Amino acid sequence: MSNTIKYGIIGAGVMGQEHIHNINIINSAEVVAVCDTNEISNNQARSLIKDPAKFYNNIEDLINNNIADAYIIATPNFSHIDILERILKNILKKHQII
C-alpha cells in the first residue's frame, strides 16, 4: 500500500495551479487528476504536473473514476457546495452507504 496521497484538482485556474505547486513540493503527494472546462487552464496545469495525470472537462467523469484519495476544489466559491455534494454522493455510493 502506497503512502502517497493522490489528489484530484477541480478547477485548474490560478488557485488550482497554486495548489499543484504546493502538492509538487510534498514528497508523499501527487496530482493524479485535474478537471476544468477551460482548455487553456487545463494546459497550463498540465505543464506544472510532474507525473502523468488524467485531465477532464467534466466533474462527474473525474469523480466517478475514483482515482483520487482527496479532492481540492479550486473553483469559484459559489460552486463549492454543489461540487462537494457530488463528491460526497459518490463516496457514499462507493461504500454502499446509500
N, C-alpha and C positions, 0 to 999 in steps of 0.2 A: 504494500500500500504506500502510495506516494504522500509525502508531507507537503507537497506543493499545492497551494490554493489556486484553483483555476477560476479566473474572473471572466464574466461577460459584461461588456460595457454597452449600455443602452444610451445612445447619444454620443456621436463622435465629433462634436464641435469643440470649441475651446476648452470647456470643462472636461469633456470626455478625454481629450488629448492630454490635459494636465494629469488626470488620473492614470493614464497609460504611462506617462513619465514617472509617476510615483511608484507604480507597480514594477516598472523596469528596474528600480534600484533595490527591490526586495528579493533576496535570493530564493525565498520559498513561495514566490507568487509568479503567475504568468497570465497574460491575457490570451484566452482561447477563442473568444468570440466578440464581435463588435456589430452593433446594429444602428443604422441611421438611414433615413430616407434620402439624404443628400449625398450623392456620389462623390462630390468634392471632399466633403468631410470624411467619408469612408477612405478615400485615397490618402488624405493627409494622415489619418490614423494608421493606415496600413504601413506607411513609411516609418512609423515610430515603433512598431512591434518587432521584437527580436525573433521570435519563433513564429512559424505559420499559424495564422488564426483564421477562423471562418468568419466571413462577412455576410451580413444580412441586411435587407432593406424592409423586413417585416418582423415585428417584435414576436409575433406568435411562432414563427419558424425558429427563432433563436430559443425561446422558452421551451418549446416542445421538443427540441433536440436534447435537452438535459445534459449538456456538456460542461456547464459551469457549476462550480461549488457556491459561488457568490455572484451577485449582480451589483453593479454600480449604475444607478440611474442618474444620468447626466443630461437630462432633457430639461426643457423649461419647467419651472416649478409647478405650474398649474397642471402638468401632466403626470406628476409623480404618483398620485394616489391611484389613478387608473392603471398605470404600469405595475405598481406594487400589487394591486388586486389580481392582475393577470398572473403574475409570478406566484403568488400565494395559492391561487386556484390550481395551478399546475403542480405545485409541491404537494398539496393535499390530495390531488388525484393520483399522483405518482406513488404516494404512500398509502393509497386506498383509504383515506380518511373521509372522502366524500364520494 
